[in-house]
Amino acid sequence: MINFIQFTLTRAGLAVITLLLVCFIVFSLMELVPGTCAERYLAFKNTQGSQITYEDIEKEKIRLGLDKPFLYRYGKWVSNIVLNGDFGDSCILRMNINELLSGRFMLSLTICLVALIFSYLIAIPVGIISATTKYATLDNTLKFISYLGIALPNFLVALCIMLFMTVYYGDTMTGLFSQEYENEPWSSAKLFDFLSRAWLPIFVLGWNATAFALQTVRALMLDENDKLYVMAARARGISGMSLLWRYPAKHSLGPVINSIGFDLNRIFSALPIVALILILTEAGALLIEALARSNDQQLAGAIIFLLTATIVFVNFITDIILAIIDPRIRKGVMGGG
């Protein structure tokens, strides 16, 4: 038990170090963008007809604390996040980032998590069936479907579904809400409207993830199925589903669980493009707006930090789960069987 506590504390410490390192990288990248926040904002104001002078830029730099050293500003940015949960103000929109992301990031994270769960619920049983079936036709069909999932990019799947829905139902299914519920407070009717539309980004984001996970499960099952401990179990008279779930399937799920954080990152990475096509109004849409259009690095940095923090936390949880359920790791961590 002491070993397990040490293992948990070590993993937690590594998670914190990773998060601080990511904070430093994100903040450094924000600093490397040409022009300071003050210059970008005043340049934006200049395009709106305001007459901006050099003195205005210097005053804005002082107001934002940009005249302070790099490490001081980095420390203040991190301390505000850790101690106050405050990401500051958007450089271009001049709104508090917490208010901008209020609800939007959780909405994005929920869509990504549901897409991830959806992909695993399909990929794990189908991957096991593909690896263990005696019917070559079934195996080849499942492999073809998984190859198709890898070959077709998410945005193309989204465009095909939108075209189909437009032709046959007269609705492109863009947006997470119908027009009448877009700015309404949450209610049962708005929730039902959201669910009737959220299936599309969930399906599109889960498309590639399902194919990758299916291929992973199939390969792991084929590898485990030929190992000596499985042959020994067969020699002892264990067969059928009992053999399958107690040995190769159980050991194959470890790497799948360990890749949850990676798969979540891949799904969220696809979200901005999908959000652009489906005209979604959540964190993915804000991220592509901040990076590609407005060059709002403060807003982009906050979204990237939140995503990284989520992935680091998920990886920490999966490490603990693996240490509990996998006997090979458990013996090393807990010092027992």
For each residue, the residues with C-beta under 8 A, 3 or more apart:
1: 4 5 334
2: 5 6
3: 6 7 333 334 335
4: 1 7 8 323 333 334
5: 1 2 8 9
6: 2 3 9 10
7: 3 4 10 11 323 333
8: 4 5 11 12 320
9: 5 6 12 13
10: 6 7 13 14
11: 7 8 14 15 316 319 320
12: 8 9 15 16 316
13: 9 10 16 17
14: 10 11 17 18
15: 11 12 18 19 312 313 315 316
16: 12 13 19 20
17: 13 14 20 21
18: 14 15 21 22 312
19: 15 16 22 23 308 309 312
20: 16 17 23 24 78
21: 17 18 24 25
22: 18 19 25 26 305 308 312
23: 19 20 26 27 74 77 78 81 305
24: 20 21 27 28 74
25: 21 22 28 29
26: 22 23 29 30 301 304 305 308
27: 23 24 30 31 73 74 77 78 301
28: 24 25 31 32 74
29: 25 26 32 33 297 301
30: 26 27 33 297 298 300 301
31: 27 28 70
32: 28 29
33: 29 30 295 297
34:
35: 39 40 43
36: 39 40 61 64 66
37: 40 41 64 66 91 297 298
38: 41 42 57 60 61 63 64 66
39: 35 36 42 43 57
40: 35 36 37 43 44 91 92 295 296
41: 37 38 44 45 60 91 92 94
42: 38 39 45 46 50 52 56 57 60
43: 35 39 40 46 47 52
44: 40 41 47 48 92 294
45: 41 42 48 50 52
46: 42 43 49 50 51 52
47: 43 44
48: 44 45
49: 46
50: 42 45 46
51: 46
52: 42 43 45 46 56 57
53: 56 57
54: 57 58
55: 58 59
56: 42 52 53 59 60
57: 38 39 42 52 53 54 60 61
58: 54 55 61 62
59: 55 56 62 63
60: 38 41 42 56 57 63 64
61: 36 38 57 58 64 66 67
62: 58 59 65 66 67
63: 38 59 60
64: 36 37 38 60 61
65: 62 68 73 76
66: 36 37 38 61 62 73
67: 61 62
68: 65 72 73 76
69: 72 73
70: 31 73 74
71: 74 75
72: 68 69 75 76
73: 27 65 66 68 69 70 76 77
74: 23 24 27 28 70 71 77 78
75: 71 72 78 79
76: 65 68 72 73 79 80
77: 23 27 73 74 80 81 88
78: 20 23 27 74 75 81 82
79: 75 76 82 83 84
80: 76 77 83 84 86 87 88
81: 23 77 78 84 85 86 87 305
82: 78 79
83: 79 80
84: 79 80 81
85: 81 98
86: 80 81 96 98
87: 80 81 97 98 101 298 301 302 305
88: 77 80 96 97 298 302
89: 94 95 96 97 298
90: 93 94 95 96 97 100 296 298 299
91: 37 40 41 296 297 298 299
92: 40 41 44 294 295 296 299
93: 90 100 294 296 299
94: 41 89 90
95: 89 90 99 100
96: 86 88 89 90 99 100
97: 87 88 89 90 100 101 298 299 302
98: 85 86 87 101 102
99: 95 96 102
100: 90 93 95 96 97 104 286 299
101: 87 97 98 104 105 283 286 302 303 306
102: 98 99
103: 106 107
104: 100 101 107 108 281 282 283 286
105: 101 108 109 282 283 303 306
106: 103 109 110
107: 103 104 110 111 176 282 283
108: 104 105 111 112 268 271 282 283 284
109: 105 106 112 113 283 310
110: 106 107 113 114
111: 107 108 114 115 198 201 202 205 271 282
112: 108 109 115 116 205 264 267 268 271
113: 109 110 116 117 264
114: 110 111 117 118 198 202
115: 111 112 118 119 201 202 203 205 206 209 267
116: 112 113 119 120 206 209 260 263 264 267
117: 113 114 120 121
118: 114 115 121 122 202 203 206 210
119: 115 116 122 123 206 209 210 213 263
120: 116 117 123 124 213 256
121: 117 118 124 125
122: 118 119 125 126 210 214
123: 119 120 126 127 209 210 211 212 213 214 216 217
124: 120 121 127 128 213 217 253 256
125: 121 122 128 129
126: 122 123 129 130 142 214 217
127: 123 124 130 131 213 214 215 216 217 218 221
128: 124 125 131 132 217 218 221 244 249 252
129: 125 126 132 133 138 142
130: 126 127 133 138 139 142 143 146 214 218
131: 127 128 217 218 219 221 222 225
132: 128 129 221 225 244
133: 129 130 138 139
134:
135: 138 139
136: 139 140
137: 140 141
138: 129 130 133 135 141 142
139: 130 133 135 136 142 143
140: 136 137 143 144
141: 137 138 144 145
142: 126 129 130 138 139 145 146 214 218
143: 130 139 140 146 147 218
144: 140 141 147 148
145: 141 142 148 149 211
146: 130 142 143 149 150 210 211 214 215 218
147: 143 144 150 151 211
148: 144 145 151 152 211
149: 145 146 152 207 208 210 211 212 214
150: 146 147 208 211 212 215
151: 147 148
152: 148 149 156 157 207
153: 156 157 208
154: 157 158 204 205 207 208 270 273 274
155: 158 159 273 274 277
156: 152 153 159 160
157: 152 153 154 160 161 203 204 207
158: 154 155 161 162 200 201 204 274 277 278
159: 155 156 162 163 277
160: 156 157 163 164
161: 157 158 164 165 173 200 203 204
162: 158 159 165 166 172 173 174 277 278
163: 159 160 166 167
164: 160 161 167 168
165: 161 162 168 169 171 172 173
166: 162 163 169 170 171 172
167: 163 164
168: 164 165
169: 165 166
170: 166
171: 165 166
172: 162 165 166
173: 161 162 165 197 200 278
174: 162 278 279 280
175: 178 182 197 278 279 280 281
176: 107 194 197 198 201 280 281 282
177: 181 182 190 193 194 197
178: 175 181 182 193 197
179: 182
180: 184
181: 177 178 184 189 190 193 194
182: 175 177 178 179 281
183:
184: 180 181 187 190
185: 190
186: 190 191
187: 184 190 191
188: 191 192
189: 181 192 193
190: 177 181 184 185 186 187 193 194
191: 186 187 188 194 195
192: 188 189 195 196
193: 177 178 181 189 190 196 197
194: 176 177 181 190 191 197 198
195: 191 192 198 199
196: 192 193 199
197: 173 175 176 177 178 193 194 200
198: 111 114 176 194 195 201 202
199: 195 196 202 203
200: 158 161 173 197 203 204 278
201: 111 115 158 176 198 204 205 271 274 275 278 280
202: 111 114 115 118 198 199 205 206
203: 115 118 157 161 199 200 206 207
204: 154 157 158 161 200 201 207 274 278
205: 111 112 115 154 201 202 208 209 267 270 271 274
206: 115 116 118 119 202 203 209 210 267
207: 149 152 154 157 203 204 210 211
208: 149 150 153 154 205 211 212 266 270
209: 115 116 119 123 205 206 212 213 263 266 267
210: 118 119 122 123 146 149 206 207 213 214
211: 123 145 146 147 148 149 150 207 208 214 215
212: 123 149 150 208 209 215 216 263 266
213: 119 120 123 124 127 209 210 216 217 256 263
214: 122 123 126 127 130 142 146 149 210 211 217 218
215: 127 146 150 211 212 218 219
216: 123 127 212 213 219 220 255 256 259
217: 123 124 126 127 128 131 213 214 220 221 252 256
218: 127 128 130 131 142 143 146 214 215 221 222
219: 131 215 216 222 223
220: 216 217 223 224 252 255 256
221: 127 128 131 132 217 218 224 225 248 249 252
222: 131 218 219 225 226
223: 219 220 226 227 252
224: 220 221 227 230 247 248 249 251 252
225: 131 132 221 222 230 248
226: 222 223 230 231
227: 223 224 230 231 248
228: 231 232
229: 232 233 247
230: 224 225 226 227 233 234 243 247 248
231: 226 227 228 234 235
232: 228 229 235 236
233: 229 230 236 238 243 246 247
234: 230 231 237 238 239 243
235: 231 232
236: 232 233
237: 234
238: 233 234 242 243 246 247
239: 234 242 243
240: 243 244
241: 244 245
242: 238 239 245 246
243: 230 233 234 238 239 240 246 247 248
244: 128 132 240 241 247 248 249
245: 241 242 249 250
246: 233 238 242 243 249 250
247: 224 229 230 233 238 243 244 250 251
248: 221 224 225 227 230 243 244 251 252
249: 128 221 224 244 245 246 252 253
250: 245 246 247 253
251: 224 247 248 254 326
252: 128 217 220 221 223 224 248 249 255 256
253: 124 249 250 256 257
254: 251 257 258 322 325 326 329
255: 216 220 252 258 259
256: 120 124 213 216 217 220 252 253 259 260
257: 253 254 260 318 321 322 325
258: 254 255 318 319 322
259: 216 255 256 262 263
260: 116 256 257 263 264 314 315 318
261: 264 265 311 312 314 315 318
262: 259 265 266
263: 116 119 209 212 213 259 260 266 267
264: 112 113 116 260 261 267 268 310 311 314
265: 261 262 268 269 307 311
266: 208 209 212 262 263 269 270
267: 112 115 116 205 206 209 263 264 270 271
268: 108 112 264 265 271 284 307
269: 265 266 272
270: 154 205 208 266 267 273 274
271: 108 111 112 201 205 267 268 274 275 283 284 287
272: 269 275 276 284 285 287 288 291
273: 154 155 270 276 277 288
274: 154 155 158 201 204 205 270 271 277 278 280 284
275: 201 271 272 278 279 280 282 284 285 288
276: 272 273 279 285 288
277: 155 158 159 162 273 274
278: 158 162 173 174 175 200 201 204 274 275
279: 174 175 275 276 285
280: 174 175 176 201 274 275 284 285
281: 104 175 176 182 285
282: 104 105 107 108 111 176 275 285 286
283: 101 104 105 107 108 109 271 286 287 303 306
284: 108 268 271 272 274 275 280 287 288
285: 272 275 276 279 280 281 282 288 289
286: 100 101 104 282 283 289 290 299 303
287: 271 272 283 284 290 291 299 300 303 304
288: 272 273 275 276 284 285 291 292 293
289: 285 286 292 293 294 296
290: 286 287 293 294 295 296 297 299 300 303
291: 272 287 288 295 300
292: 288 289
293: 288 289 290
294: 44 92 93 289 290 299
295: 33 40 92 290 291
296: 40 90 91 92 93 289 290 299 300
297: 29 30 33 37 91 290 300 301
298: 30 37 87 88 89 90 91 97 301 302
299: 90 91 92 93 97 100 286 287 290 294 296 302 303
300: 30 287 290 291 296 297 303 304
301: 26 27 29 30 87 297 298 304 305
302: 87 88 97 101 298 299 305 306
303: 101 105 283 286 287 290 299 300 306 307
304: 26 287 300 301 307 308
305: 22 23 26 81 87 301 302 308 309
306: 101 105 283 302 303 309 310
307: 265 268 303 304 310 311
308: 19 22 26 304 305 311 312
309: 19 305 306 312 313
310: 109 264 306 307 313 314
311: 261 264 265 307 308 314 315
312: 15 18 19 22 261 308 309 315 316
313: 15 309 310 316 317
314: 260 261 264 310 311 317 318
315: 15 260 261 311 312 318 319
316: 11 12 15 312 313 319 320
317: 313 314 320 321
318: 257 258 260 261 314 315 321 322
319: 11 258 315 316 322 323
320: 8 11 316 317 323 324
321: 257 317 318 324 325
322: 254 257 258 318 319 325 326 329
323: 4 7 319 320 326 329 330 333 334
324: 320 321 330
325: 254 257 321 322 330
326: 251 254 322 323 329 330
327: 330 331 337
328: 331 332
329: 254 322 323 326 332 333
330: 323 324 325 326 327 333 334 336 337
331: 327 328 334 335 336 337
332: 328 329 335
333: 3 4 7 323 329 330
334: 1 3 4 323 330 331
335: 3 331 332
336: 330 331
337: 327 330 331
